[in-house]
């Protein structure tokens, strides 16, 4: 199974997933935009490892951008 990056709202299920690549992941504080024109602020990254010690998945935790929350 190829390594994946999951983009998820803090504490929730992934909003979208993409294959892992050498493309840099967004840093904490960055704003990312997704389908539907919603913007999310990156809270941070979590690198999860399998019991074998190999990297299993990368989760980029998000929260809604304050501009989208206001309406």
N, C-alpha and C positions, 0 to 999 in steps of 0.2 A: 504494500500500500504506500503510495507516495505521501510525503510529508505535506501537511496542509496548514494553512493559516486561517483561523476562525476569528471573525470580527463579531463581538457580542456586547450587548448592553450589560453593564455591570450586574452580575448575578443572574443573567438570563441566557436563553438559548442563542446560538449564533444567528446573526442577521444575514450574513453571507460568508462564504468560504472560497478561498482561492488556493491553488497549489503554491507551495513555498518556492521561492526563487531567490536569487541573489539581490533582487530589488530591495532596497532598504525599507524597513517597516516604519510606520509613522511613530515619532517620539511622543512622550507624554506632553499634553498641552496642544498638540497639533489638531487642526480641524479637518475632518474627512467628510466628504459628501457621498451619499448613496442614492440608489434609485428612489424616485419620489421626491427628490430635491431636499431631503432632510439632511441636516448637518449634525455631526457628532464630534465631541471633544474626546481625544484619546486620554484615558486615565493611566494606561501603562500596558506592559506586555507580560505575559506569563509563559514560560517555557516548560512544558510538561514532558516528562520522560517516562518511558515504559519500564517495566520491571527489569528488562534486559540492560537498562542504562542508556539505551538509544533514545534520541529525541523523537517524541511521538507526535506532538502537535504544538503549535504556537497560538496562544489566544491573545488578541489585542482587545483590551477592555475599553468600552466606550460609555459615554453618557450623552444624552441629547444636548445639543448646543442651546445655550440660554435664549438665543434669538428664535429658535424653533419652538421652545417651550412657551414663550410669550405669545406666539401666534403668528 
